[in-house]
Amino acid sequence: MSFIEGSLSAASASRSRLSATESLFPLVAAAIPDLTEFWIEGGLPEDLPPRYLFSLARLKRLEKLNTIYSGAVVDHEALQCISHMTALRNVELRICLDGIGPSDSLQLGEAFDGLTNIHISGSIHDIRRLANDEGPEGLARRGVRQVSKSISEAHIYVSAHIDSPDISLGDVLQPYLPFREMASMEMEFDHHIPCWNDEDMLAFANAWPLLKSFFWSCGVPDPLPLPLPSQPTVAGVVELARRCPRLEYLTLPLLDVRTLPRPRDVPPVGHKSMQSLDVGRYIGGETANLLDLAVILDVLFPRLKRQRCCIRAKDGVSLENTDADCLPVRMTDLLLRRFRHAENCSTEPQRRTHLAH
């Protein structure tokens, strides 16, 4: 049985919608006791008390329960009730565990023993708690820990203003660090430039060795605010190159190039996966040694020189773009293009390294 959006939203008043919903679940359970699939997509009121889901526990043969996009939120009490539905094989729920103390056990039933698929929406803290609450002898043996650890893709969108300047990108991403199979991390901030540094980038690189794409964008005002929150340097990019050999796409709004390592000190890690390095703006680019920077990037990511427009400015890299903030990015890109052309035409492919010495 499934309900698509609109099926449950005919009533205009919230109270009437609640009354209809309050009657719906017991009626379904009573009328179709052998129901095996129950799915609602949209239409439930946001203030639906989770207790209305309790009547579904009477469906002893229910194998698939999907309310993740219905609008209903499953709290701890409702989750406990669902966890005793032993016929379940496929569960998709939106959870909120705010009503239970941080040190209290979830005390879930045995229903999760037979799950073959679980899809949970909610805060990352609640998802981790569901995976780890009962330790290796609890949810681990039920397979939930294995599913949780297999999270490989995350999208984070922050549209609200963040008043505290002390909240760093490391703070935002810290709950995601245990997911060792993370392959794609995308973040967008509308109104905030969080601080972060090379230590944060090193932590990400150590946590996600299988990372293929790291995308971060934020609303960067022009001119840049002062004081500017700390941002990673080329040293952080070096750590990503060393520890994430599968990294193909790296997008950063800002990169601090005021201090650069000597090109001869940059380890030739032989990174062959990187295809696109997209930097919006260089901090200190107007005074940095862009030739050294280009050589460093070429040594770190040799495939970049075989890509079209590997590093681009926020407004493009056309010759008509003379924005002073974009010029350092554009000039670095032109140098990398020159390296590529020189290697294609020269029998001395290593000579570009000596240019910076």
C-alpha positions as a Python dict, from the first residue, in 0.01 Angstrom:
ca = {
    (1, 'M'): (0, 0, 0),
    (2, 'S'): (136, 341, -93),
    (3, 'F'): (18, 700, -69),
    (4, 'I'): (166, 968, -293),
    (5, 'E'): (174, 1337, -211),
    (6, 'G'): (-172, 1487, -218),
    (7, 'S'): (-352, 1173, -106),
    (8, 'L'): (-337, 1283, 255),
    (9, 'S'): (-345, 1658, 212),
    (10, 'A'): (-700, 1727, 97),
    (11, 'A'): (-805, 1877, 429),
    (12, 'S'): (-705, 2240, 458),
    (13, 'A'): (-691, 2273, 835),
    (14, 'S'): (-411, 2119, 1036),
    (15, 'R'): (-653, 1979, 1293),
    (16, 'S'): (-863, 1801, 1035),
    (17, 'R'): (-549, 1659, 876),
    (18, 'L'): (-436, 1531, 1214),
    (19, 'S'): (-778, 1376, 1276),
    (20, 'A'): (-775, 1205, 938),
    (21, 'T'): (-424, 1079, 993),
    (22, 'E'): (-507, 968, 1345),
    (23, 'S'): (-777, 746, 1198),
    (24, 'L'): (-578, 629, 896),
    (25, 'F'): (-316, 412, 1062),
    (26, 'P'): (-551, 211, 1286),
    (27, 'L'): (-791, 165, 994),
    (28, 'V'): (-515, 32, 769),
    (29, 'A'): (-390, -204, 1039),
    (30, 'A'): (-741, -334, 1106),
    (31, 'A'): (-854, -362, 743),
    (32, 'I'): (-538, -517, 597),
    (33, 'P'): (-367, -712, 877),
    (34, 'D'): (-156, -908, 627),
    (35, 'L'): (-14, -596, 461),
    (36, 'T'): (352, -647, 359),
    (37, 'E'): (445, -297, 231),
    (38, 'F'): (353, 46, 366),
    (39, 'W'): (484, 359, 196),
    (40, 'I'): (384, 725, 229),
    (41, 'E'): (552, 994, 20),
    (42, 'G'): (458, 1342, 135),
    (43, 'G'): (140, 1485, 277),
    (44, 'L'): (167, 1415, 650),
    (45, 'P'): (149, 1722, 876),
    (46, 'E'): (482, 1832, 1021),
    (47, 'D'): (341, 1824, 1375),
    (48, 'L'): (220, 1466, 1346),
    (49, 'P'): (284, 1301, 1687),
    (50, 'P'): (495, 987, 1635),
    (51, 'R'): (255, 782, 1849),
    (52, 'Y'): (26, 750, 1547),
    (53, 'L'): (280, 510, 1402),
    (54, 'F'): (233, 270, 1693),
    (55, 'S'): (-70, 105, 1533),
    (56, 'L'): (155, -17, 1249),
    (57, 'A'): (311, -259, 1497),
    (58, 'R'): (-5, -468, 1458),
    (59, 'L'): (102, -549, 1100),
    (60, 'K'): (285, -869, 1185),
    (61, 'R'): (377, -944, 822),
    (62, 'L'): (496, -598, 725),
    (63, 'E'): (827, -631, 542),
    (64, 'K'): (874, -281, 401),
    (65, 'L'): (811, 43, 591),
    (66, 'N'): (891, 371, 417),
    (67, 'T'): (790, 705, 570),
    (68, 'I'): (1119, 887, 515),
    (69, 'Y'): (971, 1153, 284),
    (70, 'S'): (622, 1157, 434),
    (71, 'G'): (682, 1443, 675),
    (72, 'A'): (653, 1212, 978),
    (73, 'V'): (941, 1204, 1224),
    (74, 'V'): (1011, 888, 1422),
    (75, 'D'): (1114, 961, 1780),
    (76, 'H'): (1280, 723, 2024),
    (77, 'E'): (953, 574, 2148),
    (78, 'A'): (822, 511, 1798),
    (79, 'L'): (1159, 366, 1693),
    (80, 'Q'): (1142, 122, 1983),
    (81, 'C'): (795, 15, 1872),
    (82, 'I'): (909, -36, 1511),
    (83, 'S'): (1213, -232, 1629),
    (84, 'H'): (983, -512, 1750),
    (85, 'M'): (827, -568, 1405),
    (86, 'T'): (1026, -882, 1332),
    (87, 'A'): (905, -932, 973),
    (88, 'L'): (1068, -607, 856),
    (89, 'R'): (1333, -636, 586),
    (90, 'N'): (1337, -283, 444),
    (91, 'V'): (1311, 29, 662),
    (92, 'E'): (1329, 393, 552),
    (93, 'L'): (1266, 646, 827),
    (94, 'R'): (1335, 1002, 935),
    (95, 'I'): (1441, 997, 1298),
    (96, 'C'): (1491, 1246, 1580),
    (97, 'L'): (1632, 1125, 1911),
    (98, 'D'): (1618, 1453, 2100),
    (99, 'G'): (1382, 1308, 2359),
    (100, 'I'): (1634, 1066, 2509),
    (101, 'G'): (1935, 1148, 2721),
    (102, 'P'): (2280, 1125, 2561),
    (103, 'S'): (2385, 845, 2795),
    (104, 'D'): (2062, 644, 2777),
    (105, 'S'): (2048, 323, 2576),
    (106, 'L'): (1807, 308, 2283),
    (107, 'Q'): (1699, -42, 2394),
    (108, 'L'): (1581, -151, 2052),
    (109, 'G'): (1411, -483, 1982),
    (110, 'E'): (1516, -770, 1759),
    (111, 'A'): (1343, -657, 1439),
    (112, 'F'): (1663, -516, 1289),
    (113, 'D'): (1822, -862, 1293),
    (114, 'G'): (1667, -948, 956),
    (115, 'L'): (1702, -613, 780),
    (116, 'T'): (1847, -622, 430),
    (117, 'N'): (1815, -248, 367),
    (118, 'I'): (1803, 51, 599),
    (119, 'H'): (1777, 416, 494),
    (120, 'I'): (1781, 667, 777),
    (121, 'S'): (1741, 1045, 752),
    (122, 'G'): (1816, 1280, 1040),
    (123, 'S'): (2101, 1460, 1206),
    (124, 'I'): (2439, 1299, 1166),
    (125, 'H'): (2458, 1269, 1547),
    (126, 'D'): (2135, 1066, 1560),
    (127, 'I'): (2247, 843, 1272),
    (128, 'R'): (2578, 771, 1442),
    (129, 'R'): (2399, 704, 1768),
    (130, 'L'): (2166, 455, 1602),
    (131, 'A'): (2470, 277, 1460),
    (132, 'N'): (2684, 279, 1772),
    (133, 'D'): (2453, 298, 2072),
    (134, 'E'): (2461, -66, 2176),
    (135, 'G'): (2824, -140, 2093),
    (136, 'P'): (2967, -430, 1895),
    (137, 'E'): (2727, -683, 2048),
    (138, 'G'): (2420, -472, 1976),
    (139, 'L'): (2349, -296, 1648),
    (140, 'A'): (2677, -420, 1501),
    (141, 'R'): (2552, -778, 1488),
    (142, 'R'): (2228, -652, 1337),
    (143, 'G'): (2413, -511, 1041),
    (144, 'V'): (2330, -146, 1110),
    (145, 'R'): (2688, -59, 1191),
    (146, 'Q'): (2801, -207, 861),
    (147, 'V'): (2545, -4, 669),
    (148, 'S'): (2639, 309, 859),
    (149, 'K'): (3010, 266, 796),
    (150, 'S'): (2942, 229, 424),
    (151, 'I'): (2820, 589, 389),
    (152, 'S'): (3018, 715, 91),
    (153, 'E'): (2849, 1041, -8),
    (154, 'A'): (2741, 1347, 190),
    (155, 'H'): (2584, 1676, 84),
    (156, 'I'): (2573, 1959, 336),
    (157, 'Y'): (2384, 2281, 262),
    (158, 'V'): (2387, 2565, 516),
    (159, 'S'): (2160, 2855, 426),
    (160, 'A'): (2133, 3017, 769),
    (161, 'H'): (2363, 3282, 910),
    (162, 'I'): (2613, 3143, 1162),
    (163, 'D'): (2668, 3403, 1430),
    (164, 'S'): (2963, 3242, 1604),
    (165, 'P'): (3295, 3301, 1424),
    (166, 'D'): (3446, 3016, 1629),
    (167, 'I'): (3255, 2747, 1439),
    (168, 'S'): (3506, 2596, 1197),
    (169, 'L'): (3465, 2369, 899),
    (170, 'G'): (3633, 2102, 1110),
    (171, 'D'): (3353, 2138, 1367),
    (172, 'V'): (3089, 2098, 1096),
    (173, 'L'): (3250, 1788, 947),
    (174, 'Q'): (3374, 1622, 1265),
    (175, 'P'): (3069, 1388, 1293),
    (176, 'Y'): (3145, 1257, 942),
    (177, 'L'): (3506, 1158, 1011),
    (178, 'P'): (3426, 800, 1124),
    (179, 'F'): (3282, 713, 782),
    (180, 'R'): (3598, 567, 630),
    (181, 'E'): (3438, 490, 295),
    (182, 'M'): (3348, 852, 223),
    (183, 'A'): (3409, 913, -147),
    (184, 'S'): (3224, 1240, -208),
    (185, 'M'): (3190, 1534, 30),
    (186, 'E'): (2999, 1842, -89),
    (187, 'M'): (2934, 2152, 121),
    (188, 'E'): (2765, 2480, 42),
    (189, 'F'): (2745, 2780, 274),
    (190, 'D'): (2526, 3070, 166),
    (191, 'H'): (2628, 3338, 415),
    (192, 'H'): (2928, 3215, 605),
    (193, 'I'): (3301, 3160, 551),
    (194, 'P'): (3401, 2912, 821),
    (195, 'C'): (3761, 2905, 933),
    (196, 'W'): (3973, 2597, 878),
    (197, 'N'): (4340, 2522, 828),
    (198, 'D'): (4594, 2262, 717),
    (199, 'E'): (4534, 2053, 1029),
    (200, 'D'): (4166, 2022, 936),
    (201, 'M'): (4258, 1921, 583),
    (202, 'L'): (4500, 1663, 722),
    (203, 'A'): (4222, 1526, 945),
    (204, 'F'): (3991, 1494, 644),
    (205, 'A'): (4263, 1325, 439),
    (206, 'N'): (4336, 1075, 717),
    (207, 'A'): (3967, 1002, 775),
    (208, 'W'): (3867, 956, 410),
    (209, 'P'): (4144, 775, 219),
    (210, 'L'): (3894, 673, -54),
    (211, 'L'): (3788, 1032, -123),
    (212, 'K'): (3725, 1108, -491),
    (213, 'S'): (3556, 1447, -474),
    (214, 'F'): (3583, 1729, -222),
    (215, 'F'): (3362, 2024, -310),
    (216, 'W'): (3320, 2330, -93),
    (217, 'S'): (3163, 2659, -195),
    (218, 'C'): (3059, 2962, 5),
    (219, 'G'): (2946, 3315, -54),
    (220, 'V'): (3277, 3501, -77),
    (221, 'P'): (3211, 3876, -60),
    (222, 'D'): (3410, 4128, -259),
    (223, 'P'): (3624, 4266, -106),
    (224, 'L'): (3713, 3989, 136),
    (225, 'P'): (3612, 4056, 498),
    (226, 'L'): (3880, 4155, 745),
    (227, 'P'): (3997, 3983, 948),
    (228, 'L'): (3957, 3688, 714),
    (229, 'P'): (3898, 3348, 879),
    (230, 'S'): (4200, 3120, 846),
    (231, 'Q'): (4211, 2909, 530),
    (232, 'P'): (4428, 2613, 423),
    (233, 'T'): (4757, 2658, 241),
    (234, 'V'): (4935, 2456, -24),
    (235, 'A'): (5074, 2239, 257),
    (236, 'G'): (4720, 2113, 320),
    (237, 'V'): (4676, 2033, -48),
    (238, 'V'): (5001, 1836, -34),
    (239, 'E'): (4856, 1619, 245),
    (240, 'L'): (4543, 1552, 40),
    (241, 'A'): (4760, 1447, -251),
    (242, 'R'): (4965, 1213, -33),
    (243, 'R'): (4678, 1048, 154),
    (244, 'C'): (4390, 1046, -98),
    (245, 'P'): (4527, 876, -411),
    (246, 'R'): (4180, 847, -568),
    (247, 'L'): (4098, 1219, -542),
    (248, 'E'): (3974, 1342, -880),
    (249, 'Y'): (3800, 1673, -807),
    (250, 'L'): (3898, 1937, -554),
    (251, 'T'): (3699, 2261, -531),
    (252, 'L'): (3791, 2532, -281),
    (253, 'P'): (3664, 2889, -260),
    (254, 'L'): (3989, 3017, -106),
    (255, 'L'): (4350, 2900, -84),
    (256, 'D'): (4616, 3085, 115),
    (257, 'V'): (4930, 3115, -99),
    (258, 'R'): (5113, 3378, 106),
    (259, 'T'): (5361, 3110, 219),
    (260, 'L'): (5475, 2843, -25),
    (261, 'P'): (5711, 2549, 24),
    (262, 'R'): (6013, 2535, -203),
    (263, 'P'): (5923, 2336, -516),
    (264, 'R'): (6223, 2105, -464),
    (265, 'D'): (6083, 2015, -118),
    (266, 'V'): (5743, 1905, -251),
    (267, 'P'): (5723, 1526, -259),
    (268, 'P'): (5652, 1383, -606),
    (269, 'V'): (5370, 1166, -480),
    (270, 'G'): (5280, 1052, -830),
    (271, 'H'): (4912, 1140, -792),
    (272, 'K'): (4752, 1018, -1114),
    (273, 'S'): (4381, 1059, -1036),
    (274, 'M'): (4337, 1436, -1000),
    (275, 'Q'): (4150, 1577, -1298),
    (276, 'S'): (4020, 1915, -1180),
    (277, 'L'): (4150, 2159, -921),
    (278, 'D'): (3910, 2452, -894),
    (279, 'V'): (4015, 2743, -671),
    (280, 'G'): (3798, 3053, -651),
    (281, 'R'): (4054, 3298, -519),
    (282, 'Y'): (4409, 3301, -386),
    (283, 'I'): (4471, 3480, -57),
    (284, 'G'): (4793, 3673, -110),
    (285, 'G'): (4801, 3587, -479),
    (286, 'E'): (4899, 3940, -576),
    (287, 'T'): (5239, 3902, -406),
    (288, 'A'): (5293, 3523, -426),
    (289, 'N'): (5548, 3355, -651),
    (290, 'L'): (5300, 3213, -901),
    (291, 'L'): (5571, 3030, -1093),
    (292, 'D'): (5659, 2834, -778),
    (293, 'L'): (5290, 2769, -719),
    (294, 'A'): (5238, 2637, -1071),
    (295, 'V'): (5543, 2410, -1043),
    (296, 'I'): (5420, 2274, -708),
    (297, 'L'): (5076, 2194, -849),
    (298, 'D'): (5233, 2037, -1156),
    (299, 'V'): (5456, 1815, -942),
    (300, 'L'): (5168, 1714, -715),
    (301, 'F'): (4912, 1648, -987),
    (302, 'P'): (5081, 1559, -1317),
    (303, 'R'): (4748, 1485, -1485),
    (304, 'L'): (4641, 1845, -1445),
    (305, 'K'): (4868, 1953, -1727),
    (306, 'R'): (4671, 1728, -1961),
    (307, 'Q'): (4341, 1883, -1866),
    (308, 'R'): (4176, 2184, -2019),
    (309, 'C'): (4160, 2476, -1777),
    (310, 'C'): (4263, 2295, -1460),
    (311, 'I'): (4238, 2594, -1231),
    (312, 'R'): (3981, 2858, -1306),
    (313, 'A'): (3883, 3187, -1152),
    (314, 'K'): (3540, 3237, -1004),
    (315, 'D'): (3428, 3429, -1315),
    (316, 'G'): (3615, 3223, -1574),
    (317, 'V'): (3958, 3236, -1734),
    (318, 'S'): (3890, 3424, -2054),
    (319, 'L'): (4143, 3680, -2163),
    (320, 'E'): (3883, 3950, -2114),
    (321, 'N'): (3867, 3878, -1740),
    (322, 'T'): (4096, 4135, -1578),
    (323, 'D'): (3950, 4131, -1227),
    (324, 'A'): (4250, 4185, -999),
    (325, 'D'): (4129, 3916, -757),
    (326, 'C'): (4109, 3664, -1041),
    (327, 'L'): (4437, 3745, -1212),
    (328, 'P'): (4661, 3527, -986),
    (329, 'V'): (4437, 3225, -1049),
    (330, 'R'): (4432, 3294, -1421),
    (331, 'M'): (4809, 3346, -1440),
    (332, 'T'): (4873, 3017, -1256),
    (333, 'D'): (4647, 2841, -1501),
    (334, 'L'): (4834, 2992, -1794),
    (335, 'L'): (5165, 2873, -1649),
    (336, 'L'): (5029, 2520, -1614),
    (337, 'R'): (4912, 2535, -1974),
    (338, 'R'): (5260, 2644, -2075),
    (339, 'F'): (5412, 2348, -1889),
    (340, 'R'): (5181, 2112, -2075),
    (341, 'H'): (5272, 2262, -2409),
    (342, 'A'): (5644, 2252, -2328),
    (343, 'E'): (5627, 1885, -2230),
    (344, 'N'): (5444, 1799, -2549),
    (345, 'C'): (5704, 1976, -2761),
    (346, 'S'): (6026, 1920, -2568),
    (347, 'T'): (6248, 1619, -2516),
    (348, 'E'): (6333, 1756, -2172),
    (349, 'P'): (6012, 1712, -1975),
    (350, 'Q'): (6184, 1781, -1645),
    (351, 'R'): (6314, 2122, -1738),
    (352, 'R'): (6008, 2302, -1605),
    (353, 'T'): (6106, 2196, -1250),
    (354, 'H'): (6438, 2376, -1283),
    (355, 'L'): (6268, 2703, -1382),
    (356, 'A'): (6164, 2760, -1022),
    (357, 'H'): (6505, 2676, -869),
}
